[in-house]
Structure formats: structure tokens, C-alpha cells
Amino acid sequence: LGARSLAGFVVVSAIALGTLWLAGRVLDRRKFRDYGFHLSRRWWLDLVFGFLAGGVLISLIFLFEKGMGWVAVVGLFQNLKNGYQGLPFAVPLVMGLAAFVIVGFYEECLFRANLITNLAEGFNRKNSMAKEALIGGYILSSLLFGAAHSINPNVSLAGVANIMLGGLFLGLPYVLTGEMAISWGLHISWNFFQGYVFGFPTSGVPQDIAV
């Protein structure tokens, strides 16, 4: 992950933020905070909780796979990416975390805050099936989340199906709380621990760092 890639993530995130704000003002007639950003002390604590929960869950998966003999630790605290040799170990780690903060933000804005909210409202046009409409929007947004990753490197049908399930996992806190904090925290730490701590490919993309 280079500075150019990180800058690209920042630009995409800014576009996602601007698009969501503009859609809220012009199309949806709702304030930005109503997409799940009612910032408060509780909101930020939920963000931290989501981050910790994601890290714990992916760590348990790693420990299970290691215990079954499916994976092995081949390096500790090594910068393996070309161009990072000789730099402090924390440099690519911090850049990777920053990238996943940004990626998690714009994907959660698009697939959870925007899609679930608007699909649920669209399905509930007669204002009599709010619960069913919310479930429909939740499921459809997860299917679209998986489909959007179908162009990733090394994609497979099983991989896309897993990402659809991941969409259900990430969207559940938003459905239950109406806030983006836990979903965003989960998304950040799941990707970060998966790729930069345990060295697994993230959405089909190899991460060239081992911790």
C-alpha cells in the first residue's frame, strides 16, 4: 500500500461522503446524521466496541484454523512489501489501518447507510410493512455488496457468497441500532486484522505484510 493508493482511498471516501450528503439534501430530504451518524459519546464507544469485536472474531477464526492445521505462522513482525524494507515496522501497519478506516467508511456509507435506508423506505411504500421492508432492504443490500466485489482479483463464486454473508454480518448492527458506529468499527478491524495482522488475502487481494 503506497501513498498514492492511500490518497486514492481518501478521494473515493470524500466522493462517497459528498454523494451521500448531496443525495440526502436533494433526493431523500434527510439530514446527514439521519443516515446513522448521530454522533455522541455512546456513538464513539460503539465504534470502539465494533472495532474490538471484529478483531476478536477474526482472531478466533485464525486460532481455530491454526489449531486445525489449516494455516501456519511463517513470519513475525516482518515488512514483506517491496519498498518497505528497512522502514520501521509500524509504517505500513499504520498506512494499512488508515486505508481500512477509509474503505470501511465509504463502503458502509454506500451499502448500509444509503442502500438499506432507501431500499427499506422504497419497499414500504404503503407504510404498512416497515419490518418486512427493512429486512428486504437489508438482504438486498448484502447481495449487492457481494456482487460489487465480484470484480475483485482472484474472485470465485464461493468468495462472492462469503462476502454476501459478510454484508449481512456488517449490516445487522445498523438494522438493530440505526447507527453506523458498530458496522464501521467491525468493517475496519475485520479487514485490518485479516490482512495486516494475520496475512490473509482481503477480498481476494493479498497483503504483503506479516505480523
Secondary structure as the mmCIF struct_conf table of DSSP 4:
data_model
#
loop_
_struct_conf.conf_type_id
_struct_conf.id
_struct_conf.beg_label_comp_id
_struct_conf.beg_label_asym_id
_struct_conf.beg_label_seq_id
_struct_conf.end_label_comp_id
_struct_conf.end_label_asym_id
_struct_conf.end_label_seq_id
HELX_RH_AL_P HELX_RH_AL_P1 ALA A 3 ALA A 23
HELX_RH_PI_P HELX_RH_PI_P1 GLY A 24 ASP A 28
HELX_RH_3T_P HELX_RH_3T_P1 PHE A 32 TYR A 35
TURN_TY1_P TURN_TY1_P1 GLY A 36 GLY A 36
BEND BEND1 SER A 40 SER A 40
HELX_RH_AL_P HELX_RH_AL_P2 ARG A 41 GLY A 67
TURN_TY1_P TURN_TY1_P2 MET A 68 GLY A 69
BEND BEND2 TRP A 70 TRP A 70
BEND BEND3 LEU A 76 PHE A 77
STRN STRN1 GLN A 78 ASN A 79
BEND BEND4 LYS A 81 LYS A 81
TURN_TY1_P TURN_TY1_P3 ASN A 82 GLY A 83
TURN_TY1_P TURN_TY1_P4 GLN A 85 GLY A 86
BEND BEND5 LEU A 87 LEU A 87
TURN_TY1_P TURN_TY1_P5 PHE A 89 PHE A 89
HELX_RH_AL_P HELX_RH_AL_P3 ALA A 90 GLU A 108
HELX_RH_PI_P HELX_RH_PI_P2 CYS A 109 ASN A 114
HELX_RH_AL_P HELX_RH_AL_P4 LEU A 115 PHE A 123
TURN_TY1_P TURN_TY1_P6 ASN A 124 LYS A 126
BEND BEND6 ASN A 127 SER A 128
HELX_RH_AL_P HELX_RH_AL_P5 ALA A 130 ALA A 148
HELX_RH_3T_P HELX_RH_3T_P2 HIS A 149 ILE A 151
BEND BEND7 ASN A 152 ASN A 152
TURN_TY1_P TURN_TY1_P7 PRO A 153 ASN A 154
HELX_RH_AL_P HELX_RH_AL_P6 LEU A 157 THR A 177
BEND BEND8 GLY A 178 GLY A 178
BEND BEND9 MET A 180 MET A 180
HELX_RH_AL_P HELX_RH_AL_P7 ALA A 181 PHE A 192
HELX_RH_PI_P HELX_RH_PI_P3 PHE A 193 VAL A 197
BEND BEND10 PHE A 198 PHE A 198
STRN STRN2 THR A 202 THR A 202
TURN_TY1_P TURN_TY1_P8 SER A 203 GLY A 204
STRN STRN3 VAL A 205 VAL A 205
STRN STRN4 ILE A 209 ALA A 210
#
